[in-house]
């Protein structure tokens, strides 16, 4: 049993360590692309699926995004990446297919994806550094690869601001594309060890904010009730009699109910006994020949 416990703990530690080296992945396109959305996948298996789909040349423009230092928790806040959330959830009317993988083990080789598009689709490459915010879209009527490199987010509470800025950049980029036929491959890399070991305050989700507000209101209501009760006890002499004391308690109601039940049973018993009728002749002694025969 002890060996089984040690083995279970070892597997748990290995699984937790593996999840530390994972990062999310997102894919959405204006074309119909059939792909599943597993919860966990390796970078090698995901790259194989992407290469098979990209060999079909489904779009005119391919945007390959590289976001270093990202985790799945960074995308759970609705205000962190609102545009990316709308695209992968199907709320964007221009997106016809999408899938996400919250935990990808390893890093996806974006260079291999670009080579596939260059060889199979004859696409040209345009590199964009999102830190400068300057780029030019070339409209030469040929397939185009747009490689977008986002900077790594800082440690601390400014992470959500950095992701929001990158999300706005991606939104502006897609709005000025010369062709409505596009495919976006959003790759990320895990958080570095230096940032992971820092004491970063976890972000507060929308549900946590709502729950904290409800708890605050309950505590406030409870404090106000205690304050009212203490005020009543202090100024009890000025209150009416029925507000200062509680007369009809649950125990009193239960006693009245039980008493009424017992009284009804007693009433039925007395009525049953009083309804008995016995003639007076049954108590007289017998006289005559029949009584004399019994004597002998």
N, C-alpha and C positions, 0 to 999 in steps of 0.2 A: 504493500500500500504506500509506503514511504517513497519507493522508487517511482511509482505512478505519479505521486504528487510532485516529485522533483521534475519528472518529464513534462508534466502539464505546465509547471511554472516556466520551464525552459522554453517550451513552445510559445507561451504567452509573451515572454520577453523578446523572443525572436520576431514574433508578429508585430509587437509594438515598435521594435527597432526598424523593421521593414517599412512600416507606415510613416516613420519619420523621414524617410528618403523618397517619399512619393510627392507628386504634384498633380494638379488637375489638367484636363485637356478638353478643348471645345472645338466643334466643327459645325459649320452651317454653310449652306449654299442655296443659290437661287434655282438650282437644278434638282431633279429628283434623284437622290442617291440613297440607296437602301443600305443601312448599316445599323448594327445593334449598339446599345448603350450599356456596356458592362460596368459594374461598380468598381472593379479592380482589373487592371490589365498591365502587361509589361510593355515597355517601349518597343521591343522587337516585334511582338505580335501586332501592335497597333500600327507600326510602320508598314508591315506587310499588307494590312487591310487598306491603308491609305495609298500605297503604291498601285494596288490593283484597281482602285477607283480612279486614280489620277491618270493611269494609262489610257483611260477612255476619253480623256480630254473633255470633261463635262462643261467647262466654262471658258470664257474669254480672258478673265482676269483672276489670278490666284494670289491671295494675300496670305502670306505666311508670317505670323506674329510670334515673336520670341519674348516672353516675359520671365526674366530670372527672379529667383527669390520669392516664389508664390506658393501658397498653401490653399487647400480647399476651404478653410475657414475665412480666407480673405474675400471670397466671392459669395458668402452667405448673406452679407448685409445687402439690402435692396438698394441703398443709395451708394454703394461702392462701385458697382459696374452696371448701371441701369440699362444701357444700350445693349451690352452683351447678354444680359439676362433676357431682354425682350427677343433677341435674335434666336437664342437656343430654346426658348420656351414656346416659340411659334407665334408670338404676338406681332412680329414684324411681317407685314403682308408680302414683302419681297423675298422672304426666306421660305423655301419649299421643303427643305430637309435639314435636319440637324441632329446631333447626338453629342453627349458629353461623357467623360470618364472622370469621376472625382479623384481616383487614386491611380496614378500611372507610376509604375516602378521603373526607374531609369529615365534617361533623356532621349527624346526622339531626335533622330538625325535629320535636321531640316535640309542639310546639304544634299543628302540622297534624294529627298523629295524634289528639290529643285532640279537635280540632274535628270530625274524621271520626266519632269515637265519639259525640260529643254530638249531632251532626246525624242520623246514621243509626240509632243505637241508643238515643238519648234518655238517655244516661248522665250522671250527676252527677259532679262532680270533688271529690276530697279531697286536699289538699296536705299532705305530711308532710315535716318537716325531720328527717332522721336524726341530725343533730348533737345535738338535744335528747333524742331517744329517747322522746318522749311522743307518743302518737297515740290517737285514738278511732275505732273502726269503726262506722259508722252502718248499721244493718240496717233499711232501709226497703223491701226487696223490689223494688228497681229496679237496673238496671245501674249500676255504679259504677266510676269511674276513680280509682285511687290513684296519685298522683304522688309518688315518693320521690326526694329530692335528697340524695345522699351527699356528704360533704365530700371535697375533694381530698386524696389521701394525701401525707404529708410526704416530703421527699427523704431518701435514706439507707436504712439497714437497717430502719427502722420501717414501710416500705411494706407489707410482708406482714402486719404486725400490724393496720394500718388496714383492709386488704382482708378480713382474717379477722373483724374487728369488724362490718364492713358485711355480710358474708355471714351472720353470726349474726343480725343485725337482719332481714335478708330472710327467713331461716328462721322466726323467731318471727312475723313478719307473716303468712306464708302459713299458719302453724298456727292462727291465730285468725280466719281468714276465715269469714264466715257462710255462704258457698256453696263447695262443692267444685269448681265450674266456674269456672276462672280462666285467665288468659293473662298471661304476664310478658314484657315487652319491655325488655331490658337494654341500654341505650345507654351509650356512653362517648365521651369526647373525648380527643384526643391529649395527651401530656405537654407542658407549657409549655416554652418555650425556656430559661427560667431553670433549671429542673430538669434539662433535657437536657444543658446544658453543664457542670453540676456533676459532680464526680468521684464517681460513685456506684459502690460496689462491686457487681458483678453477683451475683445470688443463686446459691447453690450448689444444684444440682439433686440429686435423690435418687441418680441414676446417678453424679454426680460424687462424692458422699459414699461410695458403695460402692466406686468405683474408687480413691479416695484411701486407703480402709481396706485394700484389697487390696495397693496399692503399699506402704503402710506395713508390712504383714505380710511382704511379700517382702523389703523392705529389712532388716527385723528378722531374718528367717530368714538372709539373706545375711550380716549382721553376726555372727550367732551361729555360722555355719559358719566364717567367717574367724577368729573368736575360738577356736573349737575347733582349727582347723588350727594357729594360732599357739601354742596351749597344747601341742599334740602336738609341735611342733618344739622347744619349750622343754624339755619333759619327755620327749624322744624316747628317752632311754636306758632309761626304765622300761617302755616298750611292747614287745610281742613283735616278732619279726623281720618277720613277714608284715604287720604293721600299720604298721611304719615305712617299708617299701619296697614298691613295686609291681613284681612280677615278670612277671606275664602281661599285657603291654601289647597293644594292638591290632596294633602292628607285629610283635610276636613271633608272634601268631596268624596273621597274613597270611604271614609267612615260613615257618611250619610247614606251612601249607596248600599254598603254592607248592612247597616241597621235597618234600612227599609226592606231589604231582602229577608232578613231574619224575622221582622215583624209580619211580613206577609206569610211566611211559613208557619209562624205561631198562630196567626188568624185562621189558616186552613185547618190546623190541628184541632183548635178549640171548636171550630164549626163542625168538624167531623165527629168529635166526642159528643157535642150537644145534640147532634141529630139522631143519636141512638134512642129508640123507644122500647121500653119494657113494661108489660102490663103488671098491675098490682097482684093479679091472681097467681102469678108465677111464684110469689113469695109466701102464699098461704099453704098450710098443711092440709093433706088430703084426709077426708072423713068418709066413712061409709064402708061397705063390704070390701071394696078393693084395698083400702088401707089396712083393714083387719087381716086380710089374707097375707099381706106383706109381713105382718108381725109374726105370723106362724110360719 
